[in-house]
Amino acid sequence: MRITDVTCHILQSKVEQPFVSARGWVYSTRASCIVEVSTDEGITGWGECYGPAAVNKALIDTQYRPRVIGRDPFDVEVVWEDLYNRIKDYGAQGFSITALSGIDIALWDIMGRAVNKPVHKLIGGAHRAEVQAYATGLYFIDMERLVEEAVEEAQKYAAQGFHAIKMKIGLGDAKLDLRRVAAVREAIGPGVKLAVDANHCFTVPQAIQLGRAMEELDLMWFEEPISPEDHAGYAQVSQALDMAVAGGENDFTRWGFRDIIASKAMDIVQPDVCAAGGISECRKIAALASAHGVECVPHAWGSAIGLAATVQFLAALPDTPPCLRPAPPMLEFEQTPNPLRDHLAKEPIVQVNGIVAVPGGPGLGIEVDRAVLNQYKVA
């Protein structure tokens, strides 16, 4: 089998109800670079790149595509190393890796389809047939009702069956952040787990101060409290707090995670399969984490393709640590409006009572609906 083409599709959908994070970014559209890899045996694989779609497409079209055509997709690790070494002189993080991630995921999809096995069977087998999902949401929408809207949204997710929720913080007012989190915790009760995500908007002292104030609220973790570049600062925050500190969605490759994990700067690392180097590289990151007793709970944000790849990866992750009543890594199932997540697959990935079944079909386990692909394609 040989690769005959690599095609990038830029998909975009307008968000009817824009939302805001601690970065101050207004999300008014959802977009993604979808990678389609074709072969001479008629098997097509799908991947996705995290981040601004046009940049990923430009990198793939000009740098990666010519080196991938003619290769055997089963040489996935060989292809990965070749592409990485082609681009690392110009930056071994960021877009060079997010673009590579989309190709890597597509190759794993091809291999699974070729042997009629889901990807989790190719990367070691499934530790579980279903994964527990947590709802990511509770962004900032109505600035006059920040507490009330968070409570209402959290209650909605609990009513839908989610047993865990992640909410956004970082309003520029620590007292308001604390009041908002406390109101959500009270509204959903102790039976629903709760995490907070600051999108790296705090300084180290601010993160420690707020983190200590939130510890009595029984939180799963404090995600991205400070800038992703400040690994020493992460270590300070982790050592100062009793609650778990999570991060890593903006880190890339095994080399980018090596020192974070070895120094235990974070209690939980969150590589994204569409960003950190694809399934190939996230396996290595997870192995590093396991060797150092650090949890690996992948980040997920994107279309049905990225979501399916994350579920396949999660199925093959062992419990950390193994125990009588394990706490397996959870699936981030973000709940902001996104037709690329909900409609791109002919049979979308859904949660029932907070549980997502691991797709058992070949490759990523989903079939892309080309009508939907074409509906949202802008380039």
N, C-alpha and C positions, 0 to 999 in steps of 0.2 A: 504494500500500500504506500502511496506517495501523496503528499499534499500538493494540490493543484492551484489553490488560491486562498488568499486571506482577505476578507471583505469586512470593513467596518461600517456599522450603521449607527448614526447619531439619532437617538430618539429623544423626543421632548414633549412634555405635557404641561399645560398650565395648571397651577394650583388655584382652585376657586377661593379657598380661604387661606391667604398667606399667613405664615407663622415665623417667629423670630427665636433665635437662640442667644446664648450669652455673648456670642461673638458680635452681635448686633446685625447679623446678616438677615435679610428678609428673604425667605424662601417663597418665591412666587411661581417657580417652575420646577419640575422634576425632569432631569435629563440623564442620559447614560450613553456610553460608547459600548455597543454590543459587537462582539467579534464573531464572525462566521468563518470557519475553516473548512474548506472543501477538499475531497480526496478523489483519486482516480477510481475508487471502488464505489462511488456514490454515497459514501457515508459523510455526513456533515456534523461538525462539532460546534458548540456554542460556548462563548465565554463573555465576561463582562469586565470592564475597567472602572475602577473607582476614580472619582474626580472629574474635572471639566472635560467633557467629551471630545471637543475639537482638538485639544492638545494631545490626548491619547491617540486619536485617529491619525494625526500628523506624524507622530512617532512611529506608529505601526506601519503606515503607508510608506514612509521614507527610509526607515532604519531596519525594521524587523521583517516586513513582508518579503523582500527579496532574498533574505537569508533562510526563510522558512519554506518557501516553495521548493518542491523536489525532495523534501526530507520525509523520513518515515515517522509518522506521528507516535509510534511506539518508542521512539528514541526521545521521549519527553525530557528526561534529565539532560541528555546531550544537547538538545535544542535550547533548554534553559541556560545552560552554561555558556553556550555559544552566543546567545543574545545578550546575556549579562556582560560577558567580556567584550562584546562589541561596543557597549554603551557606557561602561563604568568610568571611562576616562572623563566623561562629561557630567558625571553625577551618578552615584550608586544608590540614590534614594529618590523619592518623589515620582515624577511622571515616568521616568525610565523604567521603574519597577511596576507602576500601576498598568502601564501598557503591556509589559511582559506578562503580567498576571492574567490578562484577558486571553492571551494566546495559550498560556499554560492550561487554564481551565478548559478551553476548547479541545486541547489535545487529550486530556483525560476523558472528556465526553466522547471523543472519537473512539478511544480505546475501549471504553465500556460498551459502546454500541457495536463495535467490531466483534467482541466476544460475548455479547448479550448478557452483560453483568453490570450492576450498578457500580459507580465509582468506589463506594465504600468497600466492596469486595476486592477491588484492586489495590487498596491501600491498607489492607490488613484485616478487613472484616468488620462487622457491626458489633459493637459492645451493647447496642440497644436498638430496638426496632422503632422506637419513638423517642422524641426529645421534648423536654419541658420548655415552653416558650415564655419569654417575658415581654410584655408590651412596652415599647419605647414610645413616649409621647410627652404630653404635658409641657409643650413649648409655650411661648408667650404670644398671645393673640390679642386679647382685650386688655389693654394696659390699665383700665379702670376696674377690672374684675380679676386680677391675677390670682388671688387666693381662691375665689369662688369657682373660676373656670377650671383650675387644677383639680379641685375636689370633685367637681361634676364629671370631668373626664376620667379621673381615676375610678370613680364609682361605676362608670360605664364599662371600663375594662374588667373590673371585678365581676360585674353582672354578666359579661360575656364569657366568663370562665377562667380568665387569667388568674394565676396564683402568684404572679410576680409582675411588678411594674417598675419602670425606670422613668424618672421625671427630670426635667431640666431645672437647673438653678443658675445663679449668676446675674442677678438683677441690678448689681451695683449698690445694693443695700442688704447687708448681711442680716439685719433684723427681719427684713421682709422675706428674705430667703428662708430663714429659720421658721418664721410664722407660716409660710406656705407649705414647707415640708411637714411641719407638725400638724397642720390642718389635714393634709392628705393622709398622714399616718393614722390620725384619729378616725377619719372617714372610712378607710378601708379595713381598719382593725388589725389585730396581730396575726390573723390567719393568712394575710397576703403579704408577700415579701416586697420590700421597697428599696430601690437604689437611687442615687442621685448622680447627675452628670453635669459638670460645670463647663465643659468645652474649653478647658484650660484658660479660665479668665481670672484666676486669683494669683497673688504672690504667695510665696511660701508662708509667711506669717499669717496672711489672711486665711489661707487654706487650713492651717493648723487651728486657728482660733474658731473658725466656723465648724470645722470637723469635730472639735471637742464639744461644741455646743450641740451638734447633731447626734453624738454617740448614744444619748439616752433614747433616741427614737428607733433603735433597733434596725439599722440599715444594712443591706447586703454589702454594699460597697460605695465608695466615694470615687467617682470616675473623672479622670482628667482634671484634677484640681488645679494644676499649673501647666506652664508651657511645655510642650513635648520635648523640646531641646534640653530642658534642665533635668538631667537624670540625677544629679547630686541632690537637687531640690526635692525630687520624688522620694529619694531615700530619707531625707529629713522629715517629710510629711508622713511617710509610712512608719517611721520609727516613733513619731510623736503621737500617733493615733492608735487606739485599740481596734477601730473598725478597719476593714480591708480597703486598700487603695488600689485602684485599677487604672490601666492606661495602655497605650501602645497602638491605637488605631492609626496614629500618624507616624509609626515607625515601620521600617522596611527591611526585609531579608534577615537571615540568621545573624549576619554581622551587626545589623542595627539593634537586634534584640540581645545579642550576646552579653554585653556588659550590664544591661538592665536586669537580666535574669540572674547572672552570676553574683551581682551585688545585692540582689533582692530589693531593688529600688521600688518595685511594685509587688504587691501581693498577688495580683491577677494581671496577666498580660492578655491583650485583646487584638491579636493580629487579624486583619481583614483579608480573606482569600482573594478579593478583587484588587487589593492594594499591596500587600506585603510580599508578593511574589508568586501568587497562585497556590494551588493545592500542593505542588511539589515543595515549595519553600515553607509553607505553613506547617507541613509535616515535620520539617527540621526544627522550626521554632518551637513546636509543641514538644518535641523530644528534648530539646534544651531545657524547657520549662519543667518537664517531668523529672529530669535528672537533678534539678535543683529544688524540687519541692514547691514549685510555683504553679498556681492554677493557670490554665489556658481556657479562656471563654471568648471565642472570636466575636469581633465586631461585624455587623451586617447592616448595609444601607444600600439599597439599589433595587434592581428589577427582579423578576422571577428567576432569572438565570443566576444571579449572585446569591439569591436566597437558597436556591436548590443546591448550589455548590457548597454553601455553608452547612446545610443540613447533612450532605454526604460526608463532609469533613468531621462534623460533630459526631456522627454515628460511629466513626472509627477512633474517637478519642477515648482513652481509658478514664475511669474515675480517678480523681486525685484528691485525697488518697483513697485506695480501695478500703472498704469497711462494710460492716454488717448492714447499715442503712446508708448507702452512698448518696452523695449529692453530686450527680453528674453535671457536666457543663451544660448551661442552658443556651437556647437559641434566642438571639435578639430578633424580635419580630416587630419592627417599627410600624406604627399605626397611622402615620400621617397619610393623607390622601395621595395615592400613587397608582394610576392605572397600569404603569409599566410593571409593577409588582403583582397587581391583582388580575390582569387580563392577558399578559403576554404569553403565559403558558395555557395550553388548551385545557388542562386540568390544574387549576391553581393550587398552590400549597396553602392549606388552611389550618387553623387551630380549632380543636374541639375540647372545651373544658381545660384550656391551657396546654394541650398536648398536640404536637405535630407528628404525624406518621412519617417515617423515613421512606421516600419513594423507592420502590423496588425495581423500577424499570431500568433499562440499559442506560449507561452513561450517567448523566445528572438526574435521570429519572423523570424528566419532563419533556414535552414536545412544544416547540415554539409555534405560536399561531402567526403565520406569515401575514394574514390579513391585519392583525393588530400591529405587527411590526411595521407594515407599510402605512398604516393609519397614523402612527406617531413619528415616522421617519422624516427628518428635516434635512439630512445630508447623507 
